[in-house]
Amino acid sequence: MKPKQLKEKELNALRVELLTKQKNKCPICKRKHKTSDRTWHVDHAHQGEPHEHRVRAILCPACNTTSGAVWKKLIRAGLVKELGADGCIAWLSSLSAHFSRDYSDMPWHPNRIQDESKRFNKSTKAEQLKMLADPPAKATKAELVKQYKKQLRKT
């Protein structure tokens, strides 16, 4: 069966139809669509993606933007050219599996202390005091950061 070529004016009706089929949820993040506005996007495959130019689903703005950005990164990295579209889909599945593994028995990376100290430094003083194992009665923020780094090195 030959696919129908949609017209721009038909997109809103399709959006409503697909959102109903999707139970008003984004198929990626599973968040519920809360409004009747047009902020949710009619996702479609772009040139070079599997199912080129076909409508796929209605995505929330975050998932639509992120999925497009990820595919563009795969193109820029040369993976689409090297692996092909289907190979990139397999690569994304492998990436998901990689992120899902339990790495709790692995050592901390050397950047941990610097990264966690930056996060700590952005916290309010009240939050910082809660994060310290043995908070001092009085201390400057710089002193608290120093103590936090020391605490991180022990763990």
N, C-alpha and C positions, 0 to 999 in steps of 0.2 A: 504494500500500500504506500502510495506516495504521500509524504508529509504535507500538511497544510502550511502555506506561507502566511503567517500572521501579519496583520496590519497593526500599526501603532495604537489605533483606537480600540483594538480588541484585547490589549494587554491587561486592562483593569478587570475585565470580566474573567480572564484567565487567572489572574491573581486571586480573585475571590474563589473561583472553582478549585484551584490547587490548595489554597489555604484550608478550605473545607476538607479536602481529601487528606491533608496533613494534620487534621484536627487542630488547626491554628497553632501548630508548633513548627519551629525551625527543625528540619531533618538532621542538622548537624549538632547543634548545641541543646536541642530539645526545649528551649525556652518558649514560652507561650506568647503568641502575638496578642498584644493588649489593645491595639487601636485599629480603627478602620482607615487610617491614613495610608499613604503610599510609600511609607519609609521602608517597607520590606520589599526586597528586590526579586524580580523575575530572573532567576539565575539561568544562564545559558552557557553552553560550551563555546569557547572562542576558537578562532582559527588555530589548528594544530592540537587541540585538545580532543580526547575521545568524544565521539558523537558531535562533531563540529556543528555549531550553530543551532543545535537542538535545545529547546527549553528543558531544564532539568527539574526545577522545583522553585519554591519561594523561600528565600533565605532572609534571616534577620540581617540588618546592616553590618554587624560585626563579622558574621560568618561569610557574608558575601565579599566584603573587603579583604578579609584574611585569606579566603580561598583563592581569590584572584592574585593577591600578592605572592602567595606560596607558588602558584603556577609560574608567575613571572620570574621568580627566583630560580626555579628549575630550568627555565629557558636560559636565563643569563648565566647560570652555572654550566650550561652545556649538556645537562642531563637529558633534556628532551631530545636533543639531536643524537646523543650517544645511545640512550636506552630506548627511545621511542616513547610514544604516549602510554602504551600499555606497560612498558618497563617502568615509567615514572609512577604509575598507579601502584605497581608492586613495590617500588621504592618507598612510597608514602606509607604503605602497609608495614613495611619493615621498620620505618621510622617510628610508627605508632607502637609496634612491638618493643622496639628499643627503649622508648620512653616508659613503657609499662613494666619493664623488668624491675625486680627488686635489687637495688644496689646498696642496701643498708650495711652489707658486710665489707664494702669497699672503703678505702681511706679517704679522708677529706682532701680536696684539691688545695694547693697553696694559696689560691686566690680567696678562699673562704674567709679568712680573717679580715682582709681588706674589704671584701664585699659586705660582710656582716657588719663591720664597723661603720661603713657608709650608711647602711640602713639604720643602724643604731643612732648615728649622729643626726639623722633626719627626724627621729622620734622626739616627742616632747620630753622634758626633763622628768615628768611624772611617769611616763611610759618607760623611760630609761631606768629609773629606780626600780620598777617592777621586774625588769629584765636582768638585773644584777643579783647574783646569789647572796652577796653580803653588802647591801647598799650603805654607803657612808651617810652620816648625819648631815654633813655639809660638804659640797664639792662643786667645782665649776663643771660645765659641760665637757670641757677638754679633759678634766680629770676623770670624769665618768667614762669617757670614750677609752681612755688609757686603761682603766680598770676592766672595762668590758673586753678589750683585746687580750688582756692578761687572763681573763676568765676563759676566753675562747681557746687560748693556747693549751689550757689544762684539760680541755674536753676532747 
